[in-house]
Amino acid sequence: MSDFFVHESSYIDADVRIGKDTKIWHFSHILSHTKIGHNCSFGQNCMVGPKVTIGNNVKVQNNISIYEGVEIEDDVFIGPSVVFTNVINPRSFIIRKQEFKKTLIKKGVSIGANATIICGNTLGSYALIGAGAVVTKEMPDFALVVGNPARQIGWVSRAGHQLEFSDLHVATCPETGDTYELKENRVYVL
């Protein structure tokens, strides 16, 4: 008996590693050479891989395809119907597998429903991507991002609260009490 759950309507290809307490729900397909950490959850109608690495405690909501070239670190939330790409200039009549661009979703990122993440970019740790945003460039750690094309409108704490920086460039998370410093357009935890 395995230490993870796969609904009977889902398919898991050969050479897939799935961590303990991970759950894969209805009508999903995990392709070969994919690695999924422990305590992850995949909603219905998800496709992952091939050759994708996903960290621990990742929550993937319904109707999401995570293609080769995408790497997801620990503690990431991916809202329903988020779109990832892996080729900049796709054509149905040209094979461009050798041109897949790497997309890195760093630790603690949250991506809202129906957002699109264009390949070749990194979303910094704990960034919060608003629903429907179209991310076309790199986003720094703790960035609050909205719109099409996506633009940064502020900063958030690890707990996801918007940070209000004082004249001394210091902010406190209202939930955790953690203190953050804004220095040279980057946010650091003190």
LUMGUDO-257090 format. One record per residue: x, y, z of N, C-alpha, C, O in turn. Coordinates in steps of 0.2 Angstrom, whole numbers, padded with zeros to 4 digits, always signed. Example, Ala and Ser with C-alpha at 12.3 -4.5 7.8 and 13.67 -1.06 7.14 Angstrom:
# LUMGUDO-257090
+0066-0028+0039+0062-0022+0039+0066-0016+0039+0071-0017+0042;+0064-0011+0035+0068-0005+0036+0064+0000+0039+0067+0006+0040;
This chain:
# LUMGUDO-257090
+0004-0006+0000+0000+0000+0000+0004+0006+0000+0009+0007+0004;+0003+0011-0004+0007+0017-0005+0005+0022+0001+0000+0021+0004;+0010+0027+0002+0009+0032+0007+0006+0038+0004+0007+0044+0007;+0003+0038-0002+0000+0044-0005-0006+0041-0008-0007+0035-0009;-0011+0046-0010-0017+0044-0013-0018+0046-0020-0016+0052-0022;-0020+0042-0024-0022+0044-0031-0029+0041-0033-0030+0035-0032;-0033+0046-0035-0040+0044-0036-0040+0039-0042-0036+0039-0047;-0045+0034-0042-0045+0029-0047-0046+0031-0054-0044+0028-0059;-0048+0038-0055-0049+0040-0062-0042+0044-0065-0042+0046-0070;-0037+0044-0061-0031+0047-0063-0026+0042-0065-0026+0036-0063;-0021+0045-0069-0015+0040-0071-0009+0043-0069-0007+0049-0069;-0005+0038-0067+0002+0040-0065+0007+0036-0069+0007+0029-0069;+0011+0039-0073+0016+0035-0078+0021+0032-0074+0022+0033-0068;+0026+0028-0078+0031+0025-0075+0037+0031-0073+0036+0036-0075;+0041+0029-0068+0047+0033-0066+0044+0040-0063+0047+0045-0065;+0039+0040-0059+0036+0045-0055+0038+0044-0048+0036+0039-0045;+0040+0049-0045+0041+0049-0037+0036+0054-0034+0035+0060-0036;+0032+0051-0029+0027+0055-0026+0028+0054-0018+0028+0049-0016;+0028+0060-0015+0030+0060-0008+0024+0058-0003+0018+0057-0006;+0025+0056+0003+0020+0054+0008+0015+0059+0009+0016+0065+0009;+0009+0057+0010+0003+0061+0011+0001+0066+0005-0003+0070+0007;+0003+0065-0001+0001+0068-0006-0005+0065-0009-0006+0059-0009;-0010+0070-0011-0016+0068-0014-0017+0070-0021-0016+0076-0023;-0019+0066-0026-0020+0067-0033-0027+0065-0034-0029+0059-0034;-0032+0070-0035-0039+0069-0036-0041+0067-0043-0036+0065-0047;-0047+0068-0045-0050+0065-0051-0047+0068-0057-0045+0074-0058;-0047+0063-0062-0045+0065-0069-0039+0068-0070-0038+0073-0074;-0034+0067-0066-0027+0070-0067-0022+0065-0070-0023+0059-0070;-0017+0067-0073-0011+0063-0076-0005+0066-0074-0003+0072-0075;-0001+0062-0071+0006+0063-0069+0011+0060-0074+0011+0053-0074;+0015+0063-0078+0019+0060-0083+0026+0058-0081+0028+0060-0075;+0029+0054-0084+0035+0051-0082+0041+0056-0080+0041+0062-0082;+0045+0054-0076+0051+0057-0074+0049+0064-0070+0053+0068-0070;+0043+0064-0067+0041+0069-0062+0042+0067-0055+0041+0062-0053;+0044+0072-0051+0045+0072-0044+0041+0076-0040+0041+0082-0041;+0037+0074-0036+0032+0077-0032+0033+0076-0025+0034+0070-0022;+0034+0081-0021+0036+0081-0014+0030+0078-0009+0025+0076-0012;+0031+0079-0003+0026+0076+0002+0021+0081+0004+0022+0087+0003;+0015+0079+0006+0010+0083+0008+0007+0088+0003+0006+0094+0004;+0007+0086-0004+0005+0090-0009-0003+0088-0010-0005+0083-0009;-0006+0093-0014-0013+0091-0016-0014+0094-0023-0013+0100-0024;-0017+0089-0027-0019+0091-0034-0026+0090-0035-0029+0085-0034;-0030+0096-0037-0037+0095-0038-0038+0091-0044-0034+0088-0047;-0044+0091-0046-0046+0088-0052-0044+0091-0059-0043+0097-0059;-0042+0086-0064-0041+0089-0070-0034+0092-0070-0033+0098-0073;-0029+0089-0067-0022+0092-0067-0018+0088-0072-0018+0082-0072;-0013+0091-0075-0008+0087-0079-0001+0090-0077+0000+0096-0077;+0003+0085-0075+0010+0087-0073+0015+0083-0076+0015+0077-0077;+0020+0087-0080+0026+0084-0083+0026+0083-0090+0021+0086-0093;+0030+0080-0093+0035+0076-0090+0041+0080-0087+0042+0086-0088;+0045+0077-0083+0051+0080-0080+0050+0086-0076+0054+0091-0077;+0045+0086-0072+0044+0092-0068+0045+0090-0061+0045+0085-0059;+0048+0095-0057+0050+0094-0050+0045+0099-0046+0045+0105-0047;+0042+0096-0041+0037+0100-0037+0039+0099-0030+0040+0093-0028;+0040+0104-0026+0042+0103-0019+0037+0100-0014+0032+0097-0016;+0038+0102-0008+0033+0099-0002+0028+0104-0001+0029+0110-0002;+0022+0102+0002+0017+0106+0004+0014+0111-0002+0012+0117+0000;+0014+0109-0008+0011+0113-0014+0004+0111-0015+0002+0105-0015;+0000+0116-0016-0007+0115-0017-0009+0117-0024-0008+0123-0025;-0011+0113-0028-0012+0114-0035-0020+0113-0036-0022+0108-0035;-0023+0118-0037-0031+0118-0038-0033+0115-0045-0029+0113-0048;-0039+0115-0046-0042+0112-0052-0040+0115-0059-0038+0121-0059;-0039+0111-0064-0039+0113-0071-0032+0116-0072-0032+0122-0075;-0026+0113-0070-0020+0116-0071-0015+0111-0074-0015+0105-0073;-0011+0113-0079-0006+0110-0083+0000+0113-0081+0002+0119-0082;+0005+0108-0078+0012+0111-0076+0016+0107-0081+0018+0101-0080;+0019+0111-0086+0023+0108-0091+0030+0107-0090+0033+0110-0085;+0034+0103-0094+0041+0102-0093+0044+0109-0094+0042+0113-0098;+0049+0111-0089+0052+0117-0089+0050+0121-0083+0053+0126-0081;+0044+0119-0080+0042+0123-0074+0045+0119-0068+0044+0113-0067;+0048+0123-0063+0050+0120-0057+0046+0124-0051+0046+0130-0051;+0044+0120-0046+0040+0123-0041+0043+0121-0034+0044+0115-0033;+0045+0126-0030+0048+0125-0024+0042+0123-0018+0037+0123-0020;+0044+0123-0012+0040+0121-0007+0035+0127-0005+0036+0133-0007;+0029+0125-0002+0024+0129+0001+0021+0134-0004+0019+0139-0003;+0020+0132-0011+0017+0136-0016+0010+0134-0016+0008+0128-0016;+0006+0139-0017-0002+0139-0019-0003+0141-0026-0001+0146-0028;-0006+0137-0030-0008+0138-0037-0015+0138-0038-0018+0132-0037;-0019+0143-0039-0026+0144-0039-0029+0141-0045-0025+0139-0050;-0035+0140-0045-0039+0136-0051-0037+0139-0058-0037+0146-0058;-0036+0135-0062-0035+0137-0069-0030+0142-0071-0030+0145-0076;-0024+0141-0067-0018+0145-0068-0015+0142-0074-0015+0136-0075;-0012+0146-0079-0009+0144-0085-0001+0145-0084+0001+0150-0083;+0002+0139-0086+0010+0140-0087+0011+0139-0094+0008+0135-0098;+0016+0142-0097+0019+0141-0104+0026+0138-0103+0029+0139-0098;+0028+0135-0109+0035+0133-0109+0039+0135-0115+0045+0134-0116;+0035+0138-0120+0039+0140-0127+0036+0147-0128+0030+0149-0127;+0041+0152-0130+0039+0159-0131+0035+0159-0138+0030+0163-0138;+0037+0156-0143+0034+0157-0150+0031+0150-0152+0034+0148-0157;+0026+0147-0150+0024+0141-0152+0021+0141-0159+0017+0145-0161;+0022+0135-0162+0019+0134-0169+0017+0126-0169+0021+0122-0167;+0011+0125-0171+0009+0118-0171+0013+0113-0176+0014+0107-0175;+0016+0117-0181+0020+0113-0186+0027+0113-0185+0031+0111-0189;+0030+0116-0179+0037+0116-0178+0038+0113-0171+0035+0116-0166;+0042+0108-0170+0044+0105-0164+0049+0110-0161+0054+0111-0163;+0047+0112-0155+0052+0117-0151+0054+0114-0144+0055+0118-0139;+0054+0107-0143+0055+0105-0136+0062+0107-0134+0063+0107-0128;+0067+0108-0139+0074+0110-0137+0074+0117-0134+0079+0119-0132;+0068+0121-0135+0068+0128-0134+0064+0129-0127+0062+0135-0126;+0062+0124-0124+0058+0125-0118+0062+0130-0113+0068+0129-0112;+0058+0135-0110+0061+0140-0106+0060+0138-0099+0054+0135-0097;+0064+0138-0094+0063+0137-0087+0059+0142-0084+0061+0148-0084;+0054+0140-0080+0051+0145-0076+0051+0142-0068+0050+0136-0067;+0053+0146-0064+0055+0145-0057+0050+0148-0052+0049+0154-0052;+0046+0144-0049+0041+0147-0044+0044+0145-0037+0044+0140-0035;+0047+0151-0034+0051+0150-0028+0046+0149-0021+0040+0149-0022;+0049+0147-0016+0046+0145-0010+0041+0150-0008+0042+0156-0008;+0035+0148-0006+0030+0152-0003+0025+0156-0008+0021+0160-0005;+0026+0156-0014+0023+0160-0019+0015+0158-0019+0014+0152-0018;+0011+0162-0020+0004+0161-0021+0002+0164-0027+0003+0170-0029;-0002+0160-0032-0004+0162-0038-0011+0162-0038-0014+0157-0037;-0015+0168-0040-0022+0168-0040-0025+0165-0046-0022+0163-0051;-0032+0163-0045-0035+0160-0051-0035+0163-0057-0035+0169-0058;-0034+0159-0062-0034+0161-0069-0028+0166-0071-0028+0169-0076;-0023+0166-0067-0017+0170-0069-0013+0166-0074-0014+0160-0075;-0009+0169-0078-0005+0166-0083+0002+0168-0082+0004+0174-0081;+0007+0163-0082+0014+0164-0081+0018+0162-0087+0018+0156-0089;+0020+0167-0090+0024+0166-0096+0031+0163-0095+0034+0165-0090;+0033+0159-0099+0039+0155-0097+0045+0159-0097+0046+0165-0100;+0051+0156-0094+0057+0160-0094+0058+0165-0088+0063+0168-0087;+0053+0165-0083+0053+0170-0078+0054+0166-0071+0052+0160-0070;+0056+0170-0066+0056+0168-0059+0051+0172-0055+0051+0178-0055;+0047+0169-0051+0043+0172-0046+0046+0171-0039+0047+0166-0037;+0048+0177-0036+0052+0177-0030+0048+0174-0024+0042+0174-0024;+0052+0172-0019+0049+0169-0013+0044+0173-0010+0044+0179-0010;+0038+0170-0009+0032+0173-0005+0029+0179-0009+0025+0182-0007;+0030+0179-0016+0027+0184-0020+0019+0182-0020+0018+0176-0020;+0015+0187-0021+0008+0186-0022+0005+0188-0028+0005+0194-0030;+0003+0184-0033+0001+0185-0039-0007+0185-0039-0010+0180-0038;-0010+0191-0041-0017+0192-0041-0020+0188-0046-0017+0186-0051;-0027+0186-0045-0031+0183-0050-0031+0186-0056-0032+0192-0057;-0030+0182-0062-0031+0185-0068-0024+0189-0071-0024+0191-0077;-0019+0189-0067-0013+0193-0069-0010+0189-0074-0010+0183-0075;-0006+0193-0079-0002+0189-0084+0005+0192-0083+0007+0197-0084;+0009+0187-0080+0016+0188-0078+0020+0187-0084+0021+0182-0087;+0024+0193-0086+0028+0193-0092+0035+0194-0090+0040+0194-0095;+0037+0195-0084+0044+0196-0082+0045+0194-0075+0040+0192-0071;+0051+0194-0073+0053+0191-0066+0050+0196-0061+0049+0202-0062;+0048+0193-0055+0045+0196-0050+0049+0195-0043+0051+0189-0042;+0051+0200-0039+0055+0199-0034+0052+0196-0028+0046+0195-0028;+0056+0194-0023+0053+0191-0017+0048+0196-0014+0049+0202-0014;+0043+0193-0011+0038+0197-0007+0034+0202-0011+0030+0206-0009;+0034+0202-0018+0031+0206-0022+0023+0205-0022+0021+0199-0022;+0019+0210-0023+0012+0210-0024+0011+0212-0031+0012+0218-0033;+0008+0208-0035+0008+0208-0042+0000+0208-0045-0003+0203-0043;-0002+0212-0049-0009+0212-0052-0008+0214-0059-0003+0217-0061;-0014+0213-0063-0015+0216-0070-0012+0212-0076-0009+0207-0075;-0014+0215-0081-0012+0212-0088-0009+0218-0092-0013+0222-0095;-0003+0218-0094+0003+0214-0091+0003+0215-0083+0002+0221-0081;+0006+0210-0080+0006+0211-0072+0011+0216-0070+0017+0217-0074;+0010+0220-0065+0014+0225-0063+0014+0224-0055+0009+0223-0052;+0020+0226-0052+0020+0226-0045+0017+0232-0042+0019+0238-0044;+0012+0231-0037+0009+0237-0034+0011+0238-0026+0008+0242-0023;+0015+0233-0024+0017+0233-0017+0021+0227-0015+0024+0224-0019;+0021+0226-0008+0024+0221-0005+0020+0217+0000+0015+0220+0003;+0021+0211+0001+0017+0207+0006+0022+0203+0011+0028+0202+0009;+0019+0201+0016+0023+0197+0021+0023+0190+0019+0019+0188+0015;+0026+0186+0023+0026+0178+0022+0019+0176+0023+0017+0171+0020;+0015+0179+0027+0008+0177+0029+0003+0180+0023-0003+0178+0024;+0006+0184+0019+0001+0186+0013-0002+0193+0015-0007+0195+0011;+0000+0197+0020-0003+0203+0021+0001+0209+0018+0007+0208+0018;-0002+0214+0015+0001+0219+0012+0005+0223+0017+0003+0224+0023;+0011+0225+0016+0016+0228+0020+0015+0236+0019+0016+0238+0013;+0015+0240+0024+0015+0247+0024+0022+0249+0027+0022+0249+0033;+0026+0252+0023+0033+0253+0026+0033+0260+0029+0030+0265+0026;+0036+0261+0034+0037+0268+0038+0042+0272+0034+0045+0270+0029;+0043+0278+0036+0048+0282+0034+0055+0279+0035+0060+0281+0031;+0056+0275+0040+0062+0271+0041+0063+0265+0037+0067+0261+0038;+0058+0264+0032+0058+0258+0028+0057+0251+0031+0060+0246+0029;+0053+0252+0037+0052+0246+0041+0044+0244+0041+0040+0249+0041;+0042+0238+0040+0035+0236+0041+0034+0230+0045+0039+0226+0046;+0028+0229+0048+0027+0224+0052+0021+0220+0050+0016+0223+0048;+0021+0213+0049+0016+0209+0047+0010+0210+0053+0012+0208+0059;+0004+0211+0051-0001+0212+0056-0003+0205+0059-0006+0205+0065;-0002+0200+0056-0004+0193+0059+0002+0190+0063+0001+0187+0068;+0008+0190+0060+0014+0187+0064+0018+0191+0068+0021+0189+0072;+0018+0198+0067+0022+0202+0070+0030+0202+0067+0034+0206+0070;+0031+0198+0062+0037+0198+0059+0039+0205+0056+0034+0209+0054;+0045+0207+0056+0047+0214+0054+0051+0213+0047+0055+0209+0047;+0050+0218+0043+0053+0218+0036+0056+0225+0035+0054+0230+0037;+0061+0224+0031+0065+0231+0029+0065+0231+0021+0066+0226+0018;+0063+0237+0019+0063+0239+0012+0070+0242+0010+0071+0248+0013;+0074+0239+0006+0081+0242+0005+0083+0241-0002+0083+0235-0004;+0084+0246-0006+0086+0246-0013+0081+0242-0017+0083+0238-0021;+0074+0243-0016+0069+0240-0019+0069+0232-0018+0066+0229-0023;+0071+0230-0013+0070+0223-0011+0068+0223-0003+0069+0227+0001;+0064+0218-0002+0062+0217+0005+0066+0211+0008+0067+0206+0006;+0067+0212+0015+0071+0208+0019+0068+0207+0025+0065+0211+0028;+0068+0200+0028+0065+0199+0035+0070+0201+0040+0076+0198+0039;+0068+0205+0045+0073+0206+0050+0073+0201+0056+0077+0202+0060;
